[in-house]
Amino acid sequence: MQQPAPPLATIAAALRRERERAGISLAELARRAGLAKSTLSQLEAGTGNPSIETLWSLGVALGVPFSRLVEPLETQVRVIRAGEGPRLRADEADFVATLLAAGSSHTRRDIYVMELEPGQARDAAAHIPGSVEHIIVGAGRLRTGPDGDTIELGPGDYITFPGDVPHHYEALEPAWAVLVMEHR
């Protein structure tokens, strides 16, 4: 059997590790995440193609940050060149997030670069309790924030808001931003 390529191999190993750590069956995790058992089985085998939404719901169902499912094991020195790293796409919107660094059990924060294109907005479900998002826009314009309280941002603007409530990302023009996800 051919080994899956990263990031699929990383995701497969992490799902299996976190599910076993939680002491739940494949069927139970699928139920909690609202997925078909066959879909989860494919993901653990490294043959699925998960979207951001699928991985977020699995993280919430497992009670772990999203990054724990996509981050390779930690090394001393790590460089991610521009345009490299695990790129994850949204199902409904032209939205790509690249995980740059996952927090350790001591720091509990993750760092992403988000790339957004105008068109369909990305509506994100609530993350694990205590999550807080910090966003700095690098280029372009976007609207983001909790549902019902979104703010328009431009280059250099910063926003923070609770990530454990439903929230929204919408590119008003091609944009990229740095997202720091804090887990309290």
VMD Tcl script that builds the backbone (N, CA, C; Angstrom):
set m [mol new atoms 552]
animate dup $m
set s [atomselect $m all]
$s set {name element resname resid chain x y z} {
  {N N MET 1 A 0.850 -1.198 0.000}
  {CA C MET 1 A 0.000 0.000 0.000}
  {C C MET 1 A 0.885 1.247 0.000}
  {N N GLN 2 A 0.584 2.199 -0.875}
  {CA C GLN 2 A 1.350 3.428 -0.962}
  {C C GLN 2 A 1.006 4.344 0.215}
  {N N GLN 3 A 2.046 4.974 0.778}
  {CA C GLN 3 A 1.849 5.888 1.904}
  {C C GLN 3 A 1.256 7.198 1.406}
  {N N PRO 4 A 0.284 7.780 2.154}
  {CA C PRO 4 A -0.278 9.069 1.743}
  {C C PRO 4 A 0.771 10.170 1.858}
  {N N ALA 5 A 0.646 11.186 1.028}
  {CA C ALA 5 A 1.574 12.308 1.053}
  {C C ALA 5 A 1.159 13.322 2.107}
  {N N PRO 6 A 2.141 14.030 2.717}
  {CA C PRO 6 A 1.780 15.101 3.634}
  {C C PRO 6 A 0.982 16.142 2.865}
  {N N PRO 7 A 0.002 16.855 3.397}
  {CA C PRO 7 A -0.409 16.788 4.789}
  {C C PRO 7 A -1.378 15.658 5.104}
  {N N LEU 8 A -1.799 14.875 4.105}
  {CA C LEU 8 A -2.771 13.804 4.376}
  {C C LEU 8 A -2.232 12.788 5.373}
  {N N ALA 9 A -0.941 12.455 5.290}
  {CA C ALA 9 A -0.349 11.501 6.230}
  {C C ALA 9 A -0.362 12.083 7.640}
  {N N THR 10 A -0.072 13.363 7.759}
  {CA C THR 10 A -0.085 14.033 9.061}
  {C C THR 10 A -1.493 14.040 9.637}
  {N N ILE 11 A -2.469 14.377 8.807}
  {CA C ILE 11 A -3.866 14.421 9.252}
  {C C ILE 11 A -4.335 13.033 9.668}
  {N N ALA 12 A -4.015 12.018 8.878}
  {CA C ALA 12 A -4.427 10.642 9.186}
  {C C ALA 12 A -3.865 10.196 10.538}
  {N N ALA 13 A -2.573 10.414 10.735}
  {CA C ALA 13 A -1.934 10.007 12.000}
  {C C ALA 13 A -2.504 10.785 13.177}
  {N N ALA 14 A -2.731 12.079 12.988}
  {CA C ALA 14 A -3.247 12.915 14.077}
  {C C ALA 14 A -4.673 12.518 14.451}
  {N N LEU 15 A -5.516 12.245 13.461}
  {CA C LEU 15 A -6.889 11.829 13.762}
  {C C LEU 15 A -6.902 10.538 14.573}
  {N N ARG 16 A -6.107 9.587 14.140}
  {CA C ARG 16 A -6.037 8.295 14.848}
  {C C ARG 16 A -5.514 8.511 16.279}
  {N N ARG 17 A -4.422 9.302 16.405}
  {CA C ARG 17 A -3.815 9.568 17.714}
  {C C ARG 17 A -4.810 10.256 18.657}
  {N N GLU 18 A -5.490 11.301 18.172}
  {CA C GLU 18 A -6.396 12.066 19.031}
  {C C GLU 18 A -7.663 11.276 19.355}
  {N N ARG 19 A -8.143 10.479 18.404}
  {CA C ARG 19 A -9.321 9.656 18.672}
  {C C ARG 19 A -8.992 8.606 19.729}
  {N N GLU 20 A -7.837 7.978 19.599}
  {CA C GLU 20 A -7.429 6.977 20.586}
  {C C GLU 20 A -7.171 7.616 21.952}
  {N N ARG 21 A -6.568 8.817 21.948}
  {CA C ARG 21 A -6.341 9.540 23.202}
  {C C ARG 21 A -7.669 9.823 23.902}
  {N N ALA 22 A -8.695 10.176 23.115}
  {CA C ALA 22 A -10.018 10.469 23.672}
  {C C ALA 22 A -10.772 9.196 24.060}
  {N N GLY 23 A -10.276 8.041 23.584}
  {CA C GLY 23 A -10.901 6.769 23.935}
  {C C GLY 23 A -12.265 6.570 23.295}
  {N N ILE 24 A -12.422 7.051 22.051}
  {CA C ILE 24 A -13.710 6.880 21.381}
  {C C ILE 24 A -13.526 6.108 20.074}
  {N N SER 25 A -14.578 5.469 19.649}
  {CA C SER 25 A -14.545 4.669 18.423}
  {C C SER 25 A -14.651 5.573 17.202}
  {N N LEU 26 A -14.336 5.001 16.069}
  {CA C LEU 26 A -14.484 5.683 14.793}
  {C C LEU 26 A -15.939 6.121 14.595}
  {N N ALA 27 A -16.857 5.212 14.896}
  {CA C ALA 27 A -18.287 5.511 14.731}
  {C C ALA 27 A -18.720 6.660 15.638}
  {N N GLU 28 A -18.241 6.665 16.879}
  {CA C GLU 28 A -18.623 7.718 17.820}
  {C C GLU 28 A -18.067 9.073 17.399}
  {N N LEU 29 A -16.815 9.109 16.952}
  {CA C LEU 29 A -16.245 10.374 16.492}
  {C C LEU 29 A -16.999 10.879 15.266}
  {N N ALA 30 A -17.322 9.986 14.345}
  {CA C ALA 30 A -18.082 10.384 13.153}
  {C C ALA 30 A -19.423 10.979 13.565}
  {N N ARG 31 A -20.098 10.356 14.517}
  {CA C ARG 31 A -21.391 10.858 14.989}
  {C C ARG 31 A -21.231 12.251 15.597}
  {N N ARG 32 A -20.246 12.424 16.483}
  {CA C ARG 32 A -20.034 13.713 17.148}
  {C C ARG 32 A -19.688 14.829 16.166}
  {N N ALA 33 A -18.962 14.484 15.109}
  {CA C ALA 33 A -18.532 15.486 14.135}
  {C C ALA 33 A -19.547 15.677 13.010}
  {N N GLY 34 A -20.601 14.843 12.972}
  {CA C GLY 34 A -21.607 14.954 11.924}
  {C C GLY 34 A -21.096 14.477 10.571}
  {N N LEU 35 A -20.233 13.455 10.579}
  {CA C LEU 35 A -19.666 12.906 9.351}
  {C C LEU 35 A -20.093 11.461 9.176}
  {N N ALA 36 A -20.004 10.976 7.966}
  {CA C ALA 36 A -20.225 9.553 7.718}
  {C C ALA 36 A -19.014 8.784 8.243}
  {N N LYS 37 A -19.249 7.616 8.810}
  {CA C LYS 37 A -18.166 6.783 9.320}
  {C C LYS 37 A -17.183 6.452 8.197}
  {N N SER 38 A -17.683 6.222 6.988}
  {CA C SER 38 A -16.809 5.905 5.851}
  {C C SER 38 A -15.881 7.074 5.522}
  {N N THR 39 A -16.373 8.308 5.652}
  {CA C THR 39 A -15.547 9.492 5.409}
  {C C THR 39 A -14.419 9.551 6.418}
  {N N LEU 40 A -14.747 9.352 7.691}
  {CA C LEU 40 A -13.732 9.383 8.737}
  {C C LEU 40 A -12.722 8.253 8.550}
  {N N SER 41 A -13.202 7.090 8.161}
  {CA C SER 41 A -12.319 5.956 7.907}
  {C C SER 41 A -11.318 6.291 6.794}
  {N N GLN 42 A -11.795 6.939 5.736}
  {CA C GLN 42 A -10.908 7.359 4.642}
  {C C GLN 42 A -9.872 8.371 5.132}
  {N N LEU 43 A -10.299 9.300 5.974}
  {CA C LEU 43 A -9.371 10.304 6.485}
  {C C LEU 43 A -8.280 9.657 7.334}
  {N N GLU 44 A -8.667 8.711 8.181}
  {CA C GLU 44 A -7.669 8.026 9.016}
  {C C GLU 44 A -6.743 7.148 8.179}
  {N N ALA 45 A -7.205 6.716 7.012}
  {CA C ALA 45 A -6.367 5.914 6.109}
  {C C ALA 45 A -5.492 6.811 5.221}
  {N N GLY 46 A -5.727 8.126 5.285}
  {CA C GLY 46 A -4.939 9.053 4.483}
  {C C GLY 46 A -5.385 9.135 3.043}
  {N N THR 47 A -6.613 8.669 2.756}
  {CA C THR 47 A -7.094 8.685 1.375}
  {C C THR 47 A -8.186 9.721 1.147}
  {N N GLY 48 A -8.655 10.381 2.184}
  {CA C GLY 48 A -9.690 11.396 2.026}
  {C C GLY 48 A -9.082 12.729 1.630}
  {N N ASN 49 A -9.931 13.693 1.379}
  {CA C ASN 49 A -9.496 15.047 1.032}
  {C C ASN 49 A -10.303 16.023 1.882}
  {N N PRO 50 A -9.929 16.198 3.157}
  {CA C PRO 50 A -10.763 16.975 4.071}
  {C C PRO 50 A -10.718 18.474 3.803}
  {N N SER 51 A -11.859 19.113 3.991}
  {CA C SER 51 A -11.933 20.569 3.909}
  {C C SER 51 A -11.643 21.141 5.295}
  {N N ILE 52 A -11.476 22.440 5.339}
  {CA C ILE 52 A -11.289 23.124 6.625}
  {C C ILE 52 A -12.473 22.830 7.539}
  {N N GLU 53 A -13.693 22.899 6.981}
  {CA C GLU 53 A -14.890 22.688 7.802}
  {C C GLU 53 A -14.898 21.294 8.428}
  {N N THR 54 A -14.513 20.289 7.658}
  {CA C THR 54 A -14.480 18.913 8.179}
  {C C THR 54 A -13.472 18.801 9.317}
  {N N LEU 55 A -12.280 19.364 9.117}
  {CA C LEU 55 A -11.253 19.274 10.160}
  {C C LEU 55 A -11.631 20.078 11.400}
  {N N TRP 56 A -12.286 21.235 11.213}
  {CA C TRP 56 A -12.726 22.013 12.384}
  {C C TRP 56 A -13.750 21.207 13.184}
  {N N SER 57 A -14.714 20.575 12.487}
  {CA C SER 57 A -15.718 19.822 13.248}
  {C C SER 57 A -15.102 18.626 13.941}
  {N N LEU 58 A -14.097 18.021 13.351}
  {CA C LEU 58 A -13.403 16.916 14.029}
  {C C LEU 58 A -12.634 17.431 15.247}
  {N N GLY 59 A -11.988 18.579 15.109}
  {CA C GLY 59 A -11.279 19.163 16.254}
  {C C GLY 59 A -12.225 19.479 17.399}
  {N N VAL 60 A -13.376 20.076 17.067}
  {CA C VAL 60 A -14.368 20.388 18.107}
  {C C VAL 60 A -14.873 19.099 18.751}
  {N N ALA 61 A -15.161 18.090 17.929}
  {CA C ALA 61 A -15.662 16.811 18.464}
  {C C ALA 61 A -14.628 16.131 19.359}
  {N N LEU 62 A -13.337 16.336 19.061}
  {CA C LEU 62 A -12.266 15.738 19.867}
  {C C LEU 62 A -11.832 16.647 21.020}
  {N N GLY 63 A -12.293 17.914 20.996}
  {CA C GLY 63 A -11.906 18.864 22.038}
  {C C GLY 63 A -10.459 19.311 21.922}
  {N N VAL 64 A -9.952 19.381 20.671}
  {CA C VAL 64 A -8.563 19.800 20.446}
  {C C VAL 64 A -8.535 20.932 19.435}
  {N N PRO 65 A -7.489 21.772 19.471}
  {CA C PRO 65 A -7.357 22.815 18.453}
  {C C PRO 65 A -7.198 22.200 17.069}
  {N N PHE 66 A -7.698 22.886 16.073}
  {CA C PHE 66 A -7.586 22.493 14.671}
  {C C PHE 66 A -6.151 22.121 14.314}
  {N N SER 67 A -5.207 22.911 14.793}
  {CA C SER 67 A -3.800 22.718 14.436}
  {C C SER 67 A -3.274 21.352 14.838}
  {N N ARG 68 A -3.795 20.785 15.897}
  {CA C ARG 68 A -3.313 19.487 16.345}
  {C C ARG 68 A -3.601 18.403 15.312}
  {N N LEU 69 A -4.547 18.672 14.406}
  {CA C LEU 69 A -4.889 17.690 13.376}
  {C C LEU 69 A -4.074 17.855 12.093}
  {N N VAL 70 A -3.424 18.999 11.903}
  {CA C VAL 70 A -2.714 19.234 10.641}
  {C C VAL 70 A -1.225 19.521 10.811}
  {N N GLU 71 A -0.758 19.714 12.014}
  {CA C GLU 71 A 0.632 20.068 12.274}
  {C C GLU 71 A 1.502 18.820 12.383}
  {N N PRO 72 A 2.612 18.744 11.616}
  {CA C PRO 72 A 3.532 17.621 11.790}
  {C C PRO 72 A 4.175 17.675 13.177}
  {N N LEU 73 A 4.770 16.569 13.594}
  {CA C LEU 73 A 5.436 16.540 14.885}
  {C C LEU 73 A 6.491 17.635 14.954}
  {N N GLU 74 A 6.666 18.198 16.142}
  {CA C GLU 74 A 7.532 19.349 16.359}
  {C C GLU 74 A 9.009 19.017 16.156}
  {N N THR 75 A 9.734 19.958 15.530}
  {CA C THR 75 A 11.176 19.858 15.383}
  {C C THR 75 A 11.800 21.106 15.994}
  {N N GLN 76 A 13.118 21.105 16.173}
  {CA C GLN 76 A 13.803 22.249 16.776}
  {C C GLN 76 A 13.774 23.487 15.883}
  {N N VAL 77 A 14.121 23.334 14.610}
  {CA C VAL 77 A 14.129 24.447 13.668}
  {C C VAL 77 A 13.205 24.083 12.517}
  {N N ARG 78 A 12.342 25.009 12.169}
  {CA C ARG 78 A 11.378 24.740 11.106}
  {C C ARG 78 A 11.209 25.986 10.266}
  {N N VAL 79 A 11.323 25.850 8.967}
  {CA C VAL 79 A 11.141 26.959 8.036}
  {C C VAL 79 A 10.022 26.580 7.075}
  {N N ILE 80 A 9.103 27.501 6.875}
  {CA C ILE 80 A 8.061 27.319 5.863}
  {C C ILE 80 A 8.222 28.471 4.889}
  {N N ARG 81 A 8.596 28.157 3.682}
  {CA C ARG 81 A 8.776 29.176 2.652}
  {C C ARG 81 A 7.414 29.667 2.162}
  {N N ALA 82 A 7.389 30.899 1.677}
  {CA C ALA 82 A 6.152 31.473 1.144}
  {C C ALA 82 A 5.568 30.535 0.099}
  {N N GLY 83 A 4.281 30.251 0.217}
  {CA C GLY 83 A 3.591 29.381 -0.719}
  {C C GLY 83 A 3.701 27.906 -0.377}
  {N N GLU 84 A 4.430 27.551 0.680}
  {CA C GLU 84 A 4.564 26.163 1.096}
  {C C GLU 84 A 3.775 25.937 2.372}
  {N N GLY 85 A 3.808 24.737 2.891}
  {CA C GLY 85 A 3.098 24.398 4.119}
  {C C GLY 85 A 1.765 23.757 3.795}
  {N N PRO 86 A 1.132 23.179 4.815}
  {CA C PRO 86 A -0.152 22.504 4.594}
  {C C PRO 86 A -1.261 23.507 4.288}
  {N N ARG 87 A -1.715 23.532 3.027}
  {CA C ARG 87 A -2.757 24.465 2.578}
  {C C ARG 87 A -4.097 23.741 2.625}
  {N N LEU 88 A -5.031 24.303 3.340}
  {CA C LEU 88 A -6.353 23.705 3.501}
  {C C LEU 88 A -7.400 24.654 2.952}
  {N N ARG 89 A -8.298 24.116 2.145}
  {CA C ARG 89 A -9.316 24.916 1.468}
  {C C ARG 89 A -10.679 24.754 2.125}
  {N N ALA 90 A -11.481 25.806 2.035}
  {CA C ALA 90 A -12.860 25.772 2.513}
  {C C ALA 90 A -13.737 25.121 1.444}
  {N N ASP 91 A -14.862 24.555 1.871}
  {CA C ASP 91 A -15.810 23.944 0.939}
  {C C ASP 91 A -16.569 24.982 0.127}
  {N N GLU 92 A -17.066 26.016 0.785}
  {CA C GLU 92 A -18.029 26.922 0.176}
  {C C GLU 92 A -17.426 28.226 -0.327}
  {N N ALA 93 A -16.242 28.613 0.145}
  {CA C ALA 93 A -15.682 29.918 -0.193}
  {C C ALA 93 A -14.285 29.753 -0.773}
  {N N ASP 94 A -13.814 30.769 -1.475}
  {CA C ASP 94 A -12.448 30.769 -1.989}
  {C C ASP 94 A -11.552 31.250 -0.854}
  {N N PHE 95 A -11.269 30.333 0.063}
  {CA C PHE 95 A -10.579 30.622 1.321}
  {C C PHE 95 A -9.566 29.511 1.533}
  {N N VAL 96 A -8.303 29.886 1.720}
  {CA C VAL 96 A -7.233 28.921 1.969}
  {C C VAL 96 A -6.505 29.355 3.224}
  {N N ALA 97 A -6.243 28.401 4.122}
  {CA C ALA 97 A -5.467 28.691 5.330}
  {C C ALA 97 A -4.247 27.782 5.335}
  {N N THR 98 A -3.104 28.357 5.650}
  {CA C THR 98 A -1.859 27.602 5.775}
  {C C THR 98 A -1.401 27.713 7.213}
  {N N LEU 99 A -1.309 26.570 7.886}
  {CA C LEU 99 A -0.838 26.558 9.268}
  {C C LEU 99 A 0.659 26.778 9.270}
  {N N LEU 100 A 1.113 27.816 9.980}
  {CA C LEU 100 A 2.539 28.091 10.089}
  {C C LEU 100 A 3.121 27.487 11.356}
  {N N ALA 101 A 2.396 27.576 12.466}
  {CA C ALA 101 A 2.909 27.040 13.729}
  {C C ALA 101 A 1.752 26.716 14.650}
  {N N ALA 102 A 1.846 25.555 15.256}
  {CA C ALA 102 A 0.850 25.147 16.243}
  {C C ALA 102 A 1.435 25.372 17.622}
  {N N GLY 103 A 0.589 25.768 18.540}
  {CA C GLY 103 A 1.039 25.953 19.902}
  {C C GLY 103 A 1.308 24.620 20.576}
  {N N SER 104 A 2.253 24.627 21.478}
  {CA C SER 104 A 2.516 23.433 22.275}
  {C C SER 104 A 1.473 23.362 23.380}
  {N N SER 105 A 1.549 22.347 24.206}
  {CA C SER 105 A 0.587 22.252 25.309}
  {C C SER 105 A 0.771 23.409 26.287}
  {N N HIS 106 A 1.911 24.108 26.218}
  {CA C HIS 106 A 2.166 25.238 27.123}
  {C C HIS 106 A 1.711 26.573 26.551}
  {N N THR 107 A 1.746 26.731 25.215}
  {CA C THR 107 A 1.412 28.031 24.633}
  {C C THR 107 A -0.027 28.133 24.168}
  {N N ARG 108 A -0.596 27.055 23.691}
  {CA C ARG 108 A -1.986 27.004 23.262}
  {C C ARG 108 A -2.357 28.139 22.310}
  {N N ARG 109 A -1.562 28.271 21.239}
  {CA C ARG 109 A -1.880 29.207 20.165}
  {C C ARG 109 A -1.384 28.620 18.858}
  {N N ASP 110 A -2.063 28.975 17.768}
  {CA C ASP 110 A -1.706 28.527 16.435}
  {C C ASP 110 A -1.603 29.764 15.547}
  {N N ILE 111 A -0.733 29.698 14.531}
  {CA C ILE 111 A -0.543 30.820 13.615}
  {C C ILE 111 A -0.806 30.328 12.193}
  {N N TYR 112 A -1.648 31.078 11.463}
  {CA C TYR 112 A -2.012 30.739 10.097}
  {C C TYR 112 A -1.810 31.956 9.196}
  {N N VAL 113 A -1.638 31.698 7.907}
  {CA C VAL 113 A -1.785 32.725 6.878}
  {C C VAL 113 A -3.055 32.366 6.125}
  {N N MET 114 A -3.960 33.318 6.001}
  {CA C MET 114 A -5.218 33.097 5.278}
  {C C MET 114 A -5.167 33.844 3.949}
  {N N GLU 115 A -5.651 33.198 2.897}
  {CA C GLU 115 A -5.783 33.829 1.587}
  {C C GLU 115 A -7.259 33.795 1.225}
  {N N LEU 116 A -7.818 34.946 0.890}
  {CA C LEU 116 A -9.244 35.050 0.616}
  {C C LEU 116 A -9.477 35.730 -0.723}
  {N N GLU 117 A -10.462 35.244 -1.463}
  {CA C GLU 117 A -10.860 35.846 -2.736}
  {C C GLU 117 A -12.316 36.285 -2.627}
  {N N PRO 118 A -12.680 37.368 -3.318}
  {CA C PRO 118 A -14.080 37.803 -3.304}
  {C C PRO 118 A -14.987 36.717 -3.867}
  {N N GLY 119 A -16.220 36.746 -3.470}
  {CA C GLY 119 A -17.198 35.756 -3.912}
  {C C GLY 119 A -17.938 35.237 -2.693}
  {N N GLN 120 A -18.041 33.943 -2.585}
  {CA C GLN 120 A -18.742 33.314 -1.467}
  {C C GLN 120 A -17.981 33.566 -0.160}
  {N N ALA 121 A -18.684 34.029 0.848}
  {CA C ALA 121 A -18.079 34.253 2.171}
  {C C ALA 121 A -17.889 32.917 2.879}
  {N N ARG 122 A -16.980 32.888 3.855}
  {CA C ARG 122 A -16.764 31.686 4.662}
  {C C ARG 122 A -17.406 31.915 6.017}
  {N N ASP 123 A -18.412 31.090 6.322}
  {CA C ASP 123 A -19.063 31.128 7.622}
  {C C ASP 123 A -18.466 30.004 8.449}
  {N N ALA 124 A -17.824 30.366 9.539}
  {CA C ALA 124 A -17.131 29.385 10.380}
  {C C ALA 124 A -17.967 29.056 11.606}
  {N N ALA 125 A -18.020 27.784 11.927}
  {CA C ALA 125 A -18.700 27.342 13.147}
  {C C ALA 125 A -17.833 27.695 14.351}
  {N N ALA 126 A -18.430 27.661 15.520}
  {CA C ALA 126 A -17.702 27.932 16.760}
  {C C ALA 126 A -16.589 26.907 16.945}
  {N N HIS 127 A -15.435 27.370 17.419}
  {CA C HIS 127 A -14.308 26.493 17.714}
  {C C HIS 127 A -14.415 26.030 19.164}
  {N N ILE 128 A -13.386 25.370 19.662}
  {CA C ILE 128 A -13.441 24.854 21.029}
  {C C ILE 128 A -13.617 26.005 22.019}
  {N N PRO 129 A -14.281 25.761 23.159}
  {CA C PRO 129 A -14.530 26.824 24.140}
  {C C PRO 129 A -13.243 27.539 24.551}
  {N N GLY 130 A -13.340 28.861 24.663}
  {CA C GLY 130 A -12.208 29.681 25.070}
  {C C GLY 130 A -11.337 30.145 23.920}
  {N N SER 131 A -11.656 29.767 22.691}
  {CA C SER 131 A -10.856 30.191 21.532}
  {C C SER 131 A -11.052 31.678 21.281}
  {N N VAL 132 A -9.953 32.362 20.951}
  {CA C VAL 132 A -9.981 33.785 20.601}
  {C C VAL 132 A -9.179 33.937 19.320}
  {N N GLU 133 A -9.715 34.686 18.357}
  {CA C GLU 133 A -9.014 34.928 17.100}
  {C C GLU 133 A -8.416 36.328 17.101}
  {N N HIS 134 A -7.187 36.421 16.588}
  {CA C HIS 134 A -6.485 37.690 16.390}
  {C C HIS 134 A -6.102 37.719 14.917}
  {N N ILE 135 A -6.528 38.750 14.179}
  {CA C ILE 135 A -6.267 38.828 12.744}
  {C C ILE 135 A -5.615 40.164 12.418}
  {N N ILE 136 A -4.545 40.081 11.610}
  {CA C ILE 136 A -3.873 41.266 11.076}
  {C C ILE 136 A -3.911 41.143 9.560}
  {N N VAL 137 A -4.498 42.139 8.888}
  {CA C VAL 137 A -4.609 42.111 7.436}
  {C C VAL 137 A -3.278 42.558 6.825}
  {N N GLY 138 A -2.744 41.738 5.919}
  {CA C GLY 138 A -1.500 42.069 5.234}
  {C C GLY 138 A -1.745 42.848 3.951}
  {N N ALA 139 A -2.783 42.459 3.205}
  {CA C ALA 139 A -3.110 43.133 1.942}
  {C C ALA 139 A -4.580 42.893 1.630}
  {N N GLY 140 A -5.169 43.827 0.878}
  {CA C GLY 140 A -6.564 43.698 0.474}
  {C C GLY 140 A -7.520 44.178 1.539}
  {N N ARG 141 A -8.804 43.886 1.322}
  {CA C ARG 141 A -9.851 44.293 2.264}
  {C C ARG 141 A -10.721 43.088 2.548}
  {N N LEU 142 A -11.134 42.967 3.809}
  {CA C LEU 142 A -12.030 41.886 4.184}
  {C C LEU 142 A -12.953 42.332 5.298}
  {N N ARG 143 A -14.029 41.571 5.458}
  {CA C ARG 143 A -14.988 41.798 6.537}
  {C C ARG 143 A -14.968 40.526 7.375}
  {N N THR 144 A -14.806 40.689 8.691}
  {CA C THR 144 A -14.739 39.523 9.567}
  {C C THR 144 A -15.249 39.874 10.951}
  {N N GLY 145 A -15.507 38.838 11.721}
  {CA C GLY 145 A -15.950 38.996 13.103}
  {C C GLY 145 A -17.076 38.030 13.401}
  {N N PRO 146 A -17.560 38.079 14.637}
  {CA C PRO 146 A -18.683 37.213 15.019}
  {C C PRO 146 A -19.913 37.541 14.180}
  {N N ASP 147 A -20.742 36.534 13.924}
  {CA C ASP 147 A -21.978 36.757 13.176}
  {C C ASP 147 A -22.745 37.917 13.804}
  {N N GLY 148 A -23.183 38.850 12.979}
  {CA C GLY 148 A -23.946 39.999 13.451}
  {C C GLY 148 A -23.083 41.146 13.937}
  {N N ASP 149 A -21.766 40.986 13.952}
  {CA C ASP 149 A -20.876 42.041 14.438}
  {C C ASP 149 A -19.586 42.063 13.620}
  {N N THR 150 A -19.718 41.996 12.284}
  {CA C THR 150 A -18.531 41.975 11.437}
  {C C THR 150 A -18.029 43.391 11.185}
  {N N ILE 151 A -16.718 43.499 10.939}
  {CA C ILE 151 A -16.049 44.781 10.748}
  {C C ILE 151 A -15.248 44.714 9.450}
  {N N GLU 152 A -15.244 45.802 8.683}
  {CA C GLU 152 A -14.421 45.889 7.475}
  {C C GLU 152 A -13.008 46.297 7.872}
  {N N LEU 153 A -12.019 45.564 7.317}
  {CA C LEU 153 A -10.612 45.806 7.638}
  {C C LEU 153 A -9.794 45.984 6.373}
  {N N GLY 154 A -8.704 46.753 6.484}
  {CA C GLY 154 A -7.772 46.940 5.376}
  {C C GLY 154 A -6.354 46.633 5.828}
  {N N PRO 155 A -5.387 46.841 4.944}
  {CA C PRO 155 A -3.994 46.515 5.254}
  {C C PRO 155 A -3.522 47.147 6.565}
  {N N GLY 156 A -2.921 46.324 7.410}
  {CA C GLY 156 A -2.397 46.785 8.694}
  {C C GLY 156 A -3.411 46.772 9.820}
  {N N ASP 157 A -4.709 46.633 9.516}
  {CA C ASP 157 A -5.731 46.623 10.564}
  {C C ASP 157 A -5.675 45.316 11.357}
  {N N TYR 158 A -6.030 45.415 12.620}
  {CA C TYR 158 A -6.041 44.275 13.548}
  {C C TYR 158 A -7.422 44.162 14.167}
  {N N ILE 159 A -7.879 42.928 14.365}
  {CA C ILE 159 A -9.138 42.667 15.065}
  {C C ILE 159 A -8.948 41.447 15.947}
  {N N THR 160 A -9.633 41.422 17.064}
  {CA C THR 160 A -9.701 40.225 17.895}
  {C C THR 160 A -11.157 40.001 18.261}
  {N N PHE 161 A -11.547 38.722 18.325}
  {CA C PHE 161 A -12.923 38.386 18.678}
  {C C PHE 161 A -12.988 36.943 19.159}
  {N N PRO 162 A -14.069 36.600 19.883}
  {CA C PRO 162 A -14.219 35.217 20.348}
  {C C PRO 162 A -14.336 34.263 19.154}
  {N N GLY 163 A -13.546 33.207 19.161}
  {CA C GLY 163 A -13.612 32.203 18.111}
  {C C GLY 163 A -14.537 31.061 18.474}
  {N N ASP 164 A -15.071 31.095 19.707}
  {CA C ASP 164 A -15.955 30.008 20.146}
  {C C ASP 164 A -17.429 30.329 19.927}
  {N N VAL 165 A -17.664 31.263 18.996}
  {CA C VAL 165 A -19.019 31.570 18.529}
  {C C VAL 165 A -18.970 31.546 16.994}
  {N N PRO 166 A -20.093 31.347 16.309}
  {CA C PRO 166 A -20.067 31.384 14.845}
  {C C PRO 166 A -19.527 32.730 14.358}
  {N N HIS 167 A -18.699 32.686 13.322}
  {CA C HIS 167 A -18.104 33.915 12.806}
  {C C HIS 167 A -17.950 33.838 11.297}
  {N N HIS 168 A -17.456 34.928 10.712}
  {CA C HIS 168 A -17.581 35.153 9.276}
  {C C HIS 168 A -16.285 35.750 8.728}
  {N N TYR 169 A -15.885 35.303 7.526}
  {CA C TYR 169 A -14.775 35.906 6.782}
  {C C TYR 169 A -15.283 36.180 5.371}
  {N N GLU 170 A -15.090 37.406 4.900}
  {CA C GLU 170 A -15.527 37.741 3.541}
  {C C GLU 170 A -14.503 38.674 2.906}
  {N N ALA 171 A -13.932 38.258 1.780}
  {CA C ALA 171 A -12.994 39.109 1.046}
  {C C ALA 171 A -13.783 40.128 0.233}
  {N N LEU 172 A -13.450 41.392 0.394}
  {CA C LEU 172 A -14.068 42.443 -0.393}
  {C C LEU 172 A -13.245 42.694 -1.654}
  {N N GLU 173 A -12.004 42.260 -1.622}
  {CA C GLU 173 A -11.076 42.230 -2.748}
  {C C GLU 173 A -10.051 41.165 -2.377}
  {N N PRO 174 A -9.229 40.709 -3.321}
  {CA C PRO 174 A -8.254 39.685 -2.934}
  {C C PRO 174 A -7.471 40.148 -1.703}
  {N N ALA 175 A -7.333 39.243 -0.737}
  {CA C ALA 175 A -6.717 39.638 0.534}
  {C C ALA 175 A -5.928 38.478 1.130}
  {N N TRP 176 A -4.987 38.833 1.996}
  {CA C TRP 176 A -4.349 37.830 2.843}
  {C C TRP 176 A -4.177 38.447 4.222}
  {N N ALA 177 A -4.168 37.582 5.222}
  {CA C ALA 177 A -4.075 38.042 6.608}
  {C C ALA 177 A -3.390 36.977 7.448}
  {N N VAL 178 A -2.849 37.393 8.567}
  {CA C VAL 178 A -2.280 36.477 9.550}
  {C C VAL 178 A -3.320 36.289 10.651}
  {N N LEU 179 A -3.588 35.029 10.963}
  {CA C LEU 179 A -4.533 34.673 12.019}
  {C C LEU 179 A -3.771 33.986 13.138}
  {N N VAL 180 A -3.889 34.508 14.340}
  {CA C VAL 180 A -3.370 33.836 15.530}
  {C C VAL 180 A -4.583 33.348 16.294}
  {N N MET 181 A -4.679 32.026 16.449}
  {CA C MET 181 A -5.787 31.401 17.175}
  {C C MET 181 A -5.269 31.064 18.578}
  {N N GLU 182 A -5.883 31.681 19.554}
  {CA C GLU 182 A -5.504 31.473 20.957}
  {C C GLU 182 A -6.510 30.530 21.595}
  {N N HIS 183 A -6.002 29.538 22.305}
  {CA C HIS 183 A -6.873 28.574 22.982}
  {C C HIS 183 A -6.627 28.708 24.477}
  {N N ARG 184 A -7.633 29.165 25.202}
  {CA C ARG 184 A -7.461 29.406 26.656}
  {C C ARG 184 A -7.820 28.190 27.442}
}
mol reanalyze $m
mol bondsrecalc $m
mol representation Tube
mol addrep $m
